[in-house]
Amino acid sequence: MSTAASAAAPTGGQYHLRHAGPDGVVEAVVTEVAAGIRELRVAGFDLTEPFLASEAPAGANGIVLVPWPNRVAGGVWQLDGKAQQLDISEPKYGNASHGLLRFAPYRVVDQTESSIAQQATIHPQHGWPFTLETRVHHELVEDGIRITHTITNRSGRPAPFAVGAHPYLRAGDTPPEDLVVQLDAATAFTVDERKIPNGTRPVEGTDVDLRQGRRAGDSDLDTAYTDVQPDEAGIRRTSLHGPEGDGVELWQDRSFPYVQVFTSREFPRGDGKGLAVAVEPMTAPADALNSGEGLRWLDADETWTGSWGIRRVWS
């Protein structure tokens, strides 16, 4: 079902999905603007930080990041030897941040009770002389949700891109401070004063090592990871779990080799602010348009597809 956009819905139309799984009903609300996840729960157990239809997504909560995740230094990158100046969308650090569809509406191209496919076109604009068709498919499964991204280049020439997403994970009613964040990643990016990567370092012996799990309340993370260990199927996983073991897991397929973990202490909580944990699957790290790391180029009319998802885990 869908709810039409209104003046009280900054994220536009609200698309309600439902799936009856063996462990209870899986429910989600996906938004028209930024194809975001506004709610996600299994049997009443929240897997993401929900927000109201009348609210904007604080801290990019739940949105899709395309054609780049994270930041582009100064909003400037080079194409065929010519500087391309993107609009500065992060004035605090003077960068272009989180792509070009953060505030754009997507159109519905297919919908069932438990799934929705939305599409949006990235048109040429300041610092971006390409046309990309983007599609996001949200599908509820027995223990959560699967998200599949499809990018097609309609530029008539090769075009670069990267994709990410920005969910804040939650494990039911467990206080965020008590969540243990676990990620089997051997290497973290270091950043400069503008949060632009300037190198990497092994996580061994540092306060960003999440391989054995680290309590979110004791962490100060805004950290991108590489060398993330996949399982036999090529899936990389980040989990958050409470003291009793119940929790949530974000998984990402081979197309998403990078992940950013962010412990925000500015997340809206009632009349104040508090801790929330974002886990961001990414096909490339910050500033990929400049570094080239993880950046993908599509030939004219070529299509790319990649998937990630969020699932409930039990102790």
N, C-alpha and C positions, 0 to 999 in steps of 0.2 A: 504494500500500500504506500501511497505517497501523500504528503501534505503540501499544498501549494505554498509558494513563497509569500511572505507578507512583510510589512514594514517592521514587524517585531522579530523577524528571522534574518539576522545578518548573514547566515549561511544559506539563504534561499530555501528551496524545496527540501523537505525532510522525507527520506525514503525508509520506511520501516520494513525490516526483514525478519522472518521467523522460520525456524527449522526445529522439528521435534526430534531430538536425538535420544539415544538410549540412556543418557545420564541427565536428562532434563531438557527443557526448551532452550534453544540458542536464539538470542535476539540481538539485533543491531539496528542502529539508525545511521544511515549514510546521507551526507549533505550534498546539495547541488553545487555549492561554491567549494572549490578545491577538492571535490570528491572525497571529503573527509569522513572519518569515523567519529560520530558524536557519542554513540553508546555501543557497548559490546558486553554481553554477559551470557553466562551459561548457568541455567538453573538458579538465576538470581544472583550469581557470583560475578561481580564486575571484573572484567579483564583489562579495561582501559579506564582512564579518568573521564567520566561523563561531564557534559555541560548542557545547559538549557538551550532550547531553540532560540530563545531571546538573547542569547549571549554570543559574542564573537569567540572564536577558539583561542584562548589565552596561550601565548607561547607557541603558536603554530600547532596547537593540539590536534592531532589526528590527520593533518592535511597531507596531500601529495606534493612532492617537490620535483619539478621538472621545468626546463631541461638541464638543471643542475641542482644538486642538494647543497646545503651549507653555503659557503661564501665564495665570492670572486673578489680578489684583492683590488680595492679601489674601483671595482666595477669595470676594470680594463683588462682586455685580453687581445692577443694578436691573431689576425687571420690574413694569410698570404702577405705577411710583412706590414700590414696596416693595423693600427690600433682601433679596437672596437670599444666604444664607451657605453656600457649598460647604465640604466638608471640606478642611482644609489638608493637602495631600499633599507639599509641599515645605517642610518646617520651616525649612531653612537661610535661605530668603528670605520665608517666611510666605505662600506662594501656594498656589493649587490648580493642579496641573500635569498636563498630558497626558491630560485627559479622565477618563472614568468606567469604561472597560473595560480598563485597563492590566493588571489581575490577574484578569480575568474569562475563563471558558472560553466558547468558541464551539462551536456544534453543527454537525456536517457535514450539509449538505442535498443535496449532489451531489458525486460524485468520479469521476474517470477516472484513467488512468495518468499523464496529464500535467496535470491540473487538479483543483482542489478549490474548492468554494463552502462558506463557513461563515457562520453567522448568530448574532447575539446581540441581545438586547433590552435597551435602557437603560430601566429602570423609574424612577418618581419616587423621589427621595431628598433628602437635605439639600441645599437650594439649587437643586434641579432638579425642577420639578413637571411633567415631561413624560414621555411614552412614545415612544421611537423604536425602530423595527426597523432593525437594521444588517446588511448583508450584504457579505462580502468574497470576491471571486473571484480566485484565483491561477491563472494559466494560463501554462505554459511555451510559449515560441515559439522560433523557430530560433536566435536570438542571445541569449536571456535569458528575461525574465518580464514579463508584463503583469498589473497588479493593477487590478481594477474595484471601486469602492465604490458601494453602493446604500443610500440612507437613505429610510425611509418614516415619516411622522409618524402615529402612532396615538393622539394625545393628545386628539382631539376639538376642538382649537383650534390656532391657529398656534403653531409652535415653532421656536426658533433652533437652528442647529448650525454647526459647522465640522469639517473632517476633515484629518488629517495622517498621516504615517508617519515612522519614525525609523531607517532603515537606515544602517549604517556601511559605506561603500563600500571596496572593495579591488581592486587590479589585480594578480591573481596573487601572485607572490612579491616584487613590488617593495616595498622598505621604505616605509612610509607617509610618512616624512620626505622622500623623493625624488619623491613624486607631485606633479604640477602640477594645481592646481584651476583650472578655467576656467568662468566664468559671465558671460553677456552681460547684466548688470544695471546700470542707471544710478543706482539709488537704494538706500540702506541705511537701516534704522531705527536711531535712537539709543535708548539705554535708560538707566534710572535705576539706583540701587544695588541694586534688587530685580530687575533685568533686565526691567522693564516698559517698553514703548516710550513715549518722551516726545517723539518728533519723527522727522524724516527728514533726510537730507543727501545731496547728490550724492557718488558714490564717487570722482569725478575728483580726483586728487592725494592720495588717502588710502591707508592700508594695508589697506583692505577692498575695493579695486578688483580684481576678478578677471577683467576683460574680456579682458586679454591673457594671462591665466594667472599663477598665483602658486604657488611651491613651498610645499607644506604645512608642511614643517619650518621655514620662515621666517615662518609665519603664526600669528596668535593670534585666531581667529575664533569668535564665538558670535553670529552676525550674520544678521538676517533681511533679505531683499532684496525690493524691488518694482521696477516698471518693468523687468521681465525681458523681453528682446526675444524674441518668438516667431518661428518660421519661417512660411512661407506657409501651412502647415496649422494654424497656431495652437499648435504644440508648442514648449515651452520646455525647454532642455537644460542640464545641468551635467555636465561631464566631469572625470575624473581620469585622467591618463596618466603612464607612466613615461618614463625617458630614451630608450627605444627607440621610444616612440610607442604601444605597446599599452596599452589601458586599459579603462575602464568609463564608461558614460554613464547618468545618470538623466534620463528625460524625463517631462514632465507635460503633460496636455492643458489646454484652455482653462479647465476648472473649477478648476485649481490655479495661480493666478497668482503665488503667493508661494513662496519657498524660503528655508530656514534652512541655513547652513553652520556646522558646529561642529567645531573642531579640539581634541579632548579629549586631554590628556596624562595622564589618569588611567585610561586603558583597560587592563584586565588583560592582561599579557603574560608568560606563564609564571609565574615567582615574583615578578614585579614589575609595574610599570606603564609604559605607553608611549603613543605617539601613535596616534590613530585619527581618521578624518574621517567625520562624519555629514553627509549631505545629505538634508534633510527637505522633501518636497513638502507644501504647505499650501494650503488654500482660503482661509485667513484668517491674519493674523499673531497674535502674542501679544496677550492681553487684548481680543480682539474682542468678547466679551460686554459689555464696557464701552464701547469706542470705536465699535463697530458696523462697523469697516472689514472688508470681506470677509465679514461675517456674513450667512448666508442664513436666511430664514424659510420654512418649509414650511406650507402650509395643511393642514387635517385631511385625512389619507389621500393627500396629495401625495407623490410620489417624486422623488428626485434621484439622478443617476448621474454619476460622474467616474472617470477612469483616469490611471494613471501606470505607469512601468515602468523596468526596469534591463536594460541590454544590454551585451554585450562589443563593444568597438571595436578595430580593427586599425590599425596604422600604414600 
